[in-house]
Amino acid sequence: MNTIIRTSLRKLLLGSALAALAMVSHAQAEEFRVGFVNTDRIFREANSAKTAQAKLEQEFSKRQKELEDMGNSLKTQSEKLEREAPTLAESQRNTRQKQVVELDRDFQRKRREFQEDLNSRKNEELQIVLERANKVVKQVAEAEKYDVVLQEAVYINPKHDITDKVIRALNAPGAK
């Protein structure tokens, strides 16, 4: 009988210890607050990101239009050469082919330069937006006592997503 009592007592103590440990773990888990911010949404929805995008469009619209015009001219000349090639003298055909090749080479170079310049400026503007957003994320995290805020994750429970709060703070009048 002593053995049965000891075994039962051990089981009871072990069960109590596990229950107490579970309660402590649960209490500690509630104290640790995690938040998540979706930077893609910030880049799409924050007013500062929209302003940066409009600024880039305005800054690069003239060059983009010039490239479109140049591309259309290249296409027109190429099609005209194809149509007229059978009736042209060989020297004329060769001259026009060289002109089209030169125009295409110039077009490709200008398009590549345009894309590099655009990407560089876009990265500059997005970096400014990201720096502002990170300051706001820090303010929200400190005000609401978050222990950690993640910007990338494979899965996030929507209850931890604070992106809306950050976007509202970024879009608030007087927010810098």
C-alpha positions in Angstrom: 0.0 0.0 0.0 2.9 2.3 0.7 4.1 1.9 -2.8 0.7 2.8 -4.2 0.5 5.9 -2.1 4.1 6.9 -3.0 3.4 6.3 -6.8 0.1 8.3 -6.6 1.8 11.1 -4.6 4.6 11.2 -7.2 2.1 11.4 -10.0 0.2 14.1 -8.2 3.3 16.1 -7.6 4.5 15.6 -11.1 1.1 16.7 -12.5 1.1 19.7 -10.3 4.6 20.7 -11.3 3.7 20.3 -15.0 0.5 22.4 -14.5 2.5 25.1 -12.7 5.1 25.1 -15.5 2.4 25.4 -18.1 0.8 28.3 -16.3 4.2 30.1 -16.0 5.0 29.4 -19.7 1.5 30.7 -20.7 2.0 33.9 -18.5 5.4 34.5 -20.1 4.0 34.0 -23.6 1.3 36.6 -23.0 4.0 39.1 -21.9 6.0 38.7 -25.1 4.4 40.7 -27.8 5.2 40.2 -31.5 4.2 42.4 -34.4 4.5 42.2 -38.1 4.8 44.9 -40.8 4.2 44.2 -44.5 6.6 46.6 -46.2 5.1 45.9 -49.7 1.8 47.3 -48.4 3.5 50.3 -47.0 5.2 50.9 -50.4 1.7 50.6 -52.1 -0.5 52.4 -49.6 1.4 55.0 -47.7 1.0 58.6 -48.9 4.7 59.2 -48.9 5.2 56.1 -51.1 2.5 57.4 -53.5 4.1 60.8 -53.6 7.5 59.3 -54.3 6.0 57.3 -57.2 4.4 60.4 -58.6 7.6 62.3 -58.3 9.5 59.6 -60.2 6.8 59.4 -62.9 7.1 63.2 -63.4 10.9 63.1 -63.4 11.1 60.3 -66.0 8.0 60.9 -68.1 9.9 63.0 -70.7 12.6 60.5 -71.2 10.1 57.7 -71.4 8.1 59.5 -74.0 11.3 60.1 -76.0 12.1 56.3 -75.8 8.6 55.4 -76.9 8.9 57.8 -79.9 12.3 56.4 -80.8 10.9 52.8 -80.6 8.0 53.7 -82.8 10.3 55.3 -85.3 12.6 52.3 -85.3 9.6 50.0 -85.9 8.3 52.2 -88.7 11.7 52.3 -90.4 12.2 48.6 -90.0 8.8 47.8 -91.5 9.4 50.2 -94.4 12.7 48.6 -95.1 11.1 45.1 -95.2 8.4 46.3 -97.6 10.8 48.2 -99.9 13.8 45.9 -99.7 13.0 43.8 -102.7 12.7 46.9 -104.9 15.7 48.8 -103.6 19.2 48.7 -105.2 21.7 46.7 -103.1 23.6 49.8 -102.1 20.4 51.6 -100.9 19.2 48.5 -99.1 22.6 48.1 -97.3 22.6 51.8 -96.4 19.1 51.7 -94.9 19.9 48.4 -93.1 22.9 50.1 -91.5 20.7 53.1 -90.5 18.1 50.7 -88.9 20.9 48.8 -87.1 22.4 52.0 -85.8 19.0 53.3 -84.7 18.3 50.0 -82.9 21.7 50.1 -81.2 21.1 53.7 -80.0 17.6 52.8 -78.9 18.8 49.8 -76.8 21.6 51.9 -75.2 19.2 54.7 -74.3 16.6 52.2 -73.0 19.3 50.5 -70.8 20.5 53.9 -69.4 16.9 55.0 -68.8 16.2 51.7 -66.8 19.4 52.0 -64.8 18.6 55.7 -63.9 15.0 54.9 -63.1 16.0 51.9 -60.8 18.6 54.0 -59.1 16.2 56.9 -58.3 13.4 54.5 -57.4 15.8 52.8 -54.8 16.7 56.2 -53.4 13.0 57.2 -53.0 12.0 53.9 -51.5 14.9 54.1 -49.1 13.6 57.4 -47.8 10.1 55.9 -47.4 11.5 52.9 -45.6 13.5 55.0 -43.2 10.4 57.0 -42.3 8.4 53.8 -42.0 11.0 52.2 -39.7 10.8 55.2 -37.4 7.0 54.9 -37.3 7.3 51.2 -36.7 9.6 51.8 -33.8 7.2 54.5 -32.3 4.2 52.1 -32.6 6.2 49.2 -31.1 7.3 51.3 -28.2 3.9 52.9 -27.6 2.2 49.5 -27.7 5.0 47.6 -25.9 5.9 45.2 -28.6 9.0 43.1 -27.9 9.8 42.4 -31.5 8.4 43.6 -34.9 9.2 41.5 -38.0 9.2 42.7 -41.6 9.5 39.3 -43.3 8.2 36.0 -42.4 6.9 32.8 -44.0 3.6 33.0 -42.1 2.1 35.5 -39.8 -1.2 35.2 -37.9 -3.2 38.3 -39.0 -3.7 39.3 -35.3 0.0 40.2 -35.2 -0.1 42.4 -38.3 0.4 46.1 -37.3 0.7 47.3 -40.9 -2.6 49.3 -40.8 -1.4 51.1 -37.7 1.9 52.0 -39.3 0.2 53.2 -42.5 -2.3 55.3 -40.5 0.6 56.9 -38.6 2.5 57.6 -41.8 -0.5 59.1 -43.4 -1.5 61.2 -40.4 -1.5 65.0 -40.9 1.7 66.5 -39.7 3.6 63.1 -39.9 7.1 63.6 -41.3 
